[in-house]
Amino acid sequence: MACEACRTIPPVIAQGYTPKGQYETIAGLKTYVTGNTDSTIGLVDIYDIFGLASQTIQGADLLAARLNAVVVIPDFFKGEALEHSVIPPDTDEKKKRIGDFLATNANIERNVCVLLAAMPEYRSRFPSVVKWAANGFCWGGKVTILASGSNTPFVATSQCHPALMDLKDAQSVSIPHLVLASKDEDAETVAAYGPLVAPSGGAVETYSKMWHGWMGARADLENEECHAEYVRGYNQLADFFEKHLI
């Protein structure tokens, strides 16, 4: 059994984080690869609409270290992520920019197919991995839950501060699925997810003081409260995946 120190993610760096991994091209996509490439467990980490942010990369490094896993972040947007200036979407121009992005680079259905099509290459690149999982933030959470139905290649999945929540998605989940919600998601929808994912071993928790994005690109790690909840969230993700993959 792991000691308590081993069951805690490494210290989180608020500024000037240096990534632990490197970039490779896998399945035709620039992909951040971190952790133990000879591990028996692998995790696909799917970013939010702001792409390969430092906070997301640090989170992947934290999960890789805690789980002794290989973690990959594919760049679905091919370097053309959404800019932070569209948040909040309080003008018609910003709303149109987001809508256009979701219809093109961030088209959900297309990127679910891209994810599933990449799995054979992940298996080939990391042949020691016998169990794969997936985690997604915001937009990426929608991708992970849609890849969690029947015939999923994953043993377990999760999503943090989920976007575009739909009860039909939760009804189709066939594996353990964890939802870590923020105060900004619709509370009734979040609550309704709980009974739907529970039969497959899933769970739902709301971080009631955190905003949408606190574990991804919008994490403010210089804010003491956000820093603490970022740490708690990644430890909760690691606990969940440790339970189902190790």
N, C-alpha and C positions, 0 to 999 in steps of 0.2 A: 504493500500500500504506500502511496506517495506521502511524503511529509507535508506539513502545512505550507512550508516555504516553497515547495515544488508546486503546490496547488494555487499559487498566486502569480499573476502575470508580472513580468519585469516592471521596474519603475517607468512611469510615463513621463516623457520629455515635453515640456510646455513650449519651448522655442528651439529652433535650430536642429530639428531631428535629423539624424543621419540614417537612411534606410540600411537594413541589414541584408537585403537580397539584391538581385540583379534582374535585368530584362532579357527575355528570350522571345523569339517568334515561335508561337505554338498555335496550330490550327489557323495559320494566316493572320494572327493578331499579336501585336506587341503585348507581352505578358510579364507582369512582375512576379518573380518566383522567389520565395523565401522559405527558410526552415530546412528540415532534414529531407533531402531528396531521396533518401533510402528508407524513409518511414513506411509503415504499413497503413497509415491513414493520410488522406489528402482532403483539402478544403478548397473549394472554389469561392472566392470572395468577390462579390459583385457590387461595385461602387454605386454611388448615387449620381444624379445628373451632372454633378460638377467634376466627374472623372477621377483621375489619379491624384487625389489630394494627399498632402503629407499626413493628415490625421488618419486617413483610411489606410495608407501604407503602414503607418506605425501600428495601427490596430491589427493588420495582417501579421506583422512581425511579432506582436504580443501573443496572438493565438498560436503561431508556429512554435514559439518558445515554450509556452505553457503545455501544449499538446504533443510536443516533439513531432510535429506533422510538417508536411510540405503544404504550403499555401500559395495559391496562384490568383492573381488579379488580371483577368483579360481586359484589354482596352477595347471594349465594344465600339466606342465612339471614334476610334482611330485618331486620337489627338484633337478631336473637335467637340469637346464637352461644352455644356452650357455655362455661361458666365454668371458670376455671383450677383451682378448688378440687376438681374431680373427679379430678385427677391427683395421686398415683397412684390407680387404681381399686381401692382396697384394702378397700372395704366393699360390702355388698350394695346399699346405697342409691346409692352412686356408680356401680356397675355398671348398675343399673336406669336411672339418669339418662342414662348414655351410650347404653344400648340404646334407650331411648325417643327420644333425639335422632336416632340413626341411622335410626330407623323413621319419623321425621316430617320436621323441617327438613332433615336431612342424608341423606335417602333417596338412595342412590347412583344408582339407575336413573332416578329422576325428575329428578335434577339433571343427569345426562348429557343427557337430553332437553332440559332448559332451556338448557344450553350450546349444543347444536346448533341449537336453534330461534332462539337469539340471533344466530347468525352472519350471517344476511341483514341484520339491523339494524346490526351492526358494519360490514359492507361498505358499507351506505348512509351511515352516519355518517362513515366514514373512506374515501372513495372512492379515494384515492391508494394505499391499501394493496393490493399485489398478492400478497403472501405473508403468511399468518397462521400463528402457532405458538401453543403453549400450554404452560404450566408449572403444576405443582400441588404443594402441600405436604401430606404426610400424607393426610388425607381427599381433598384436592384432587388428589393424585397418582392416586388410584383413578379419579377422574373423567377425568383426562387420558388415562390409558392405555386406558380403555374407549372414548374418542373417537378412538383412534389406529388403528382397524382399516380395513377396506375402506370406500371412500367417505368417508373423513375429510376435513374441510375444511382440515386443517392440513398444513403442509409438514414440520414437525418438532414433537416434544413432549418433555417431561421431567417427572420427579417427584423430589422431595427428601424424604428420610426417609419412604418410602412406607408406607401403611397397607393392611391387608387384601390383602396380596400373594397372587396366585393365578397359577400357571404358565399357566393357560388364557388369561389376559389377555395375557401376553407372547407366546404363540403366535399371537395374532390381530393383533399389531402389523404395520402395513404401511408405516411411515415411520420415519425415524431417531428413536430414543427413548432418552433418557439417564436413567439412574437413579443418583442420589447417595444412598447409604444411610448410616445411622448404625450404631453398634455395637449398637443395641437391636433391629434387625430380625433375623429368623431368618437366620442366615448361609448355611445350605444353600439356602434359597429365593432369597436374593439372588444366590448363585453360579450357580444354575440359570437365572436370568434372562439372564445374559451371552450364552450361545450362542443364546438364542432371539431376542434383539433385535439381535444383531450382523449377521445377513444383510441387514437393512434399513438398516444404517448406525448402529445404536445402540451404546451402551456402558454399563457398570456400574462404579461405583467406590464403595468403602466408606470413609467417614471414621471410622477405627477409634477415635478418641478422643472423638468427638462423640455426644451423646445424641439421641434421637428429638425433633426439633423445633428443632434448632440453627439452621436457616435461616428459621424462621417465628416464630410467636408466642412460642415458648419460648427464643428466642435470648437469651443473657445477654451483651450487648455490652460490659459492664463487665469481664467475665472475659477476660483477655488471650488465652488460648488459643482461646476461642470466637470472639472478635473476629477473630482471624487466620483461623480456619477458615470463618467467615461470609464474609469477604473472598475467600478462595480458592474457596469454593463458588460465589459469584456471578460471579467471573471465569470459572470453568469453565462455568457456564451460558451466559454471554455468548460464550465461545469456541465453544461448541456451536452456538448459534443463528447466530452470525456465519458459521460454516462452511456452514450449510444455507439461510440466508435472504439473505445478502448476495452 
